[in-house]
Structures are given as C-alpha cells and as structure tokens.
Amino acid sequence: MNGTITTCPFLEEVSMVYCKAYPIKKMIPVNAIKDNPCVTSSHFQCPVYEERSKDSITFHILSIGSDQCPFLEVSQMVYCKVYPIKKMIPVSTMQLESRCSQGAHKSCHAYRDMAEGDKTVMVRGFRMKSDLSYHQGHTWLRMGKGTITLGLDDFASRLLGRIDGIEPPAMGEQVRKSDTLVKMACGRCTAEPVSPVSGTVMEINERLMRHPNRIRKDPYGQGWLLTVAPSGVDEKILSGTKARDWLQGEVERFHSYLENEMGLTLTDGGEMINDLHEKLSMEEWDRMIKAFLRPKGGV
C-alpha cells in the first residue's frame, strides 16, 4: 500500500500467484510454490499447459529453456489481518474511497476491537469479547448497574447469515430465561434464540430493528439487541477461559454437525458457510437452530 497515515495499519500486502490457464483462479502465496511443478521444468507435463500451449505458440516458445510456466501470473493482494475471514483483494482494485485506505477505517469494528483495546479474542476464526459473559444459546451479556444488555455472539450472527427482520418483545414486557428472546427472519427461514435472563425489557435497539444486518457486521457493538432489568439469570453463564473453551467446543461440534447431519464441510479455521438458510431445507434449518441457539441441558 502507499503507506499514508490514513491507511489502516491492519492491512497486509502479499504476493500471490495463480494459473492464467486454469479454469479456476486459485491464489497461492509466492513463498509456497518453491517446489511446485509450475516453477520447474515439469510444467511441460501439466495437462492444462499441454492443452493451452497448443493454442498459444508464443507461450510455448517462452517456456523453452525456462523452469517457470509462462501461464503463472504474480499479483499483489491485500487482506485484513484482524478480520475473521481472510479475504484477498487485488491492490489494483483497492479504491481510494475504500474505508481501509482512508481515515474511516477507525470506525470499522474490527479495527476498534484490536486497536482500541476492546479485549477481543479469536477462537477458531470467531470473535469473542473477553469482558462479556456468554450463554450456551450464543447470546452475550454485558452487566450494568441494575441492567443487563443482551446480544448475539459472532458465531450466532454468522450462523444466521442475512437477517431480514427482527421482532423484539415490547418495552416493559417480561422475558423469561430459556424462552424466546427475539424472533428473526432469515430469508424464508426463522430463528428464535432463547433468553439467558428473566426480567423486564427496559430498552430496545431501535436502529437495529431498522437495520438488522448490523448484527452480522458488529454483533458486540451496534448489533446489541435489548437491555433488561433482571429478576433472574441462567446459572450456566460462562466468562473468561471457560467461555473460550466452550466456544472452541461449539465450533468443533458445528463442523461435525454439518458434515454428519447435512453433508456439508466447513473450511479450516471455522469459516462459516455464507447464508446457510439458502442451502438447507427448512427442516434442516430448524434442526440446526434448535441444536445451537435453543439448546437444552447444561453447558
């Protein structure tokens, strides 16, 4: 990047290579191809090279006497070192108005979490706040003076994917632990995470009701759900190391659940499949929501 003071310090620039002849543009770090056939004389034996070089005599001539395949292209990419998903973006397409390359990066929740000491930790690719408490239904709790603010954790927000609408309880209404906290519409599917507390609803995040996908973008900040004056709290609330160990187990359970129950496989590092509600039947979706957002028994 250009190194100006407005560029986000968490942007990382890397050199990547890919095959221009291969149908799928698969990016590989430059330092990971030292023994790859693409940089040895054995690239002549590659079936993709053999096929494409028939139509490109120029590329074949360039290959003579060279160990590196002429179809190998080097590209400079950037990615965010603190964002949960490692998304590569070509340097050439990083526009000046990008939040990452302007002072606006300071409003990014990932930047705030890491740069401003918001006590964020990563667990298998999912963000947690070490100063919050967590319930087994993937809600978080922030204790205040006589009130508790509630929200969905990063795991739940990415499990749900695109959220089209949220139906909260009314102001002054009583919520009960283990009962439905809010009702959410996700495409043709719905989700009803359970409440970790009993008490009276004191405040609702009205901005979130108008822009429900803030949960996905900033679950621990602008994506908070509501504030309750508690009369009771679930005994199975976790914090600190116990919360991190629990989330570690939940990610492993989710990998196993999708593969064994749904026939889907997650990528390494816990990256969630985007918008699962579009890929599962309504019955499969309901079973998954029940397993992770409406659990029974202890943690």
Secondary structure, DSSP 4 states (H G I P E B T S, - for coil): ----TTS-TTEEEEEEEEESSSSS---EEGGG-TT-GGGSGGGGG-HHHHHHHHH-HHHHHHHTT-SS-TTEEEEEEEEESSSSS---EEGGG--TT-GGGSGGGGG-HHHHHHHTT--EEEETTEEEETTSEEETTSEEEEE-SS-EEEEE-HHHHHHH-S--EEEPPPTT-EE-TTSB--EEEETTEEE-PBPSEEEEEEEE-HHHHHSTTHHHH-TTTTT--EEEEEEEE-S-EE-HHHHHHHHHHHHHHHHHHIIIII---PPTT-PPPTTGGGTS-HHHHHHHHHHHTS--S--
